[in-house]
């Protein structure tokens, strides 16, 4: 069940994104003939009065199709409600609506979280240190078999207590044992595992094991005082996560060689989400929000086959006073789609090969 939860989250976010495009077109009276989740061969479809709805075999996104260039369409090429015949502003709204939908959805996730789970007001510590995320699959922690959601109970025979400085104590132990084995006792669900982790020197010369660490325990919650506090707290949380995500993308672009290994595909996202779900099902709320924000930012980048690439073509059209040749745009988009699918397949193969079950088979 912990694996199904993040898979459902990804499917929901793709649906939300494509629904943004779909509704933005429909509300403006623009013809839409396809609504698809996934790419490639059709697994299931339903033909509505004007739109074909489909699930496809390659679950790496989705698309909303328009009859503008469909040779089987009986809509005249001069129809004012074809997307290509609409003003630039109308087309911009349709293309950017997916990004807007993901951002709005991320905010609403926080609203639902604070309304259902409550507003955090305290923390009840428990023994051990929680590992909310593995930074890289090539990190010492990942190689040793540590997973997101694990709780480190002991390190080199030293029990990790509920004290406030427990995380600092473990960090100090790691930094004092560069390239020396550390014996961890780890709780994973109802099992206790013994793992050996060997810290390695990072680029700044400090020993690391490649994980995020935080105190183990449970948050205490209270009901929001009123609806204004609810929406205000959700806005603050959304803004904070949006800023952090944008900063992460800036670091990726400006320092790609060192950050590239942290780029995750669908398999890795599901693995991380499953670990968080095992540790605390409520963590799926921020998980869903941050993936939705990431999806929005990725799509707004001016890259072929993404929304940002189409927006770049619209900007050029606005500056030139006429669009670029259709054949050129099609070639760029098709090339971008092939590269995007290729990257997706590469990430799936890489992340799948690094799953614990495959590492165990190779040992």
C-alpha positions, 0 to 999 in steps of 0.5 A: 500500500505504501508503494501504491500511494505515491503512484496514485499521487503521480497519476493524480498530478498528471491528471490535474495538469492536463485538466488545466489545459482541457478546462482552459480550452473548453471555457474559451470554446476552443475545440478539444478532441483528445484528453490522454494520460500517458503516451504510446499505445492506447490501453483504454479509451472512451469516445465522448461527444467531442473528445476522446479520453484515453489511458496510454501505455507509457506513464510519463505524462499526458497531453490534450489534443486539438483538431487543428492538424487532424486530417480526420477532423471535419472542422473547417481549417478557418473555424475561429474556435480552432486553437491555432486561429485564436489570439495569442492571449487565448493560446497562452492561457491554454498552454500555461493553464497546466502549470497554473493548475499544478501550483493551485493544486499544491496550495489546496493540498496544504489547505486540506492538510491543515483542515484535516490533520490540523496545524502543527503546534508541538513535537513529541520526540521518540528514540532514533533519527528519521531518514526522510530522504536519500540524497543520491542513489550513489551515496554511501547510505544508499549503497549500504541499503538505507531507505527513506522512512528508516529510523536509525536507532543506534550508531556504532553501539551508541543509542540515539535518544530523544535528546534535542542534540541527537541529530548533531551527535550523529553528524559528529560521529559521521564526520569523525569517521571518514571512510571508516565503517559505521554500524547502524541499527535501523528500524524499517516498519516492524523489522530491525536491520543492521547496516554498515555505512562508510562515510565519504568525503564530499566536495567541501572535504566533509565526510557525509553519507548522503541523507537528510536527517531529522529528529524522530517523533510525532507532531502534535496538532490543533484545529485552525482557529478560523478559516483565515488562519487556515488559508494564511498558513497554507499560503505561507507553507506554499510560498516557502516550498515554492521558493525552496524548489525554485532555488533547487532548480537554480542550483541544478542549472548553475551547478549541473555536474554536481547536482545531476545525480540528484535528478529523480525519475518516476521510479525514484519518486515512487520509492521516496514517496513509499518510504515517507508513507511508511514513516508517516502517512501524513507526509504524503501531503507535503510530498504531493505538494512538492511534486506538484510544484516541481511538475509546474516548474519543469513544464514552464522551462523553455524546452521543446515538448514542454509547455515552456517551449510552446510559450517560447514559440508564442513569444517569438510570434508576438515579437515577429508579428507572425508564427514560425513555420509550422514544419519547423515548430513540429520538428522541434517539438517532435525532437524534444518529445523523443529526447524527453521520453529518452530521458524518462526511460534512462531515469527509470532504468537507472533508478530501477537498477538501484532499487534495494531488491536489485542490489540484493540480487546482484550481491 
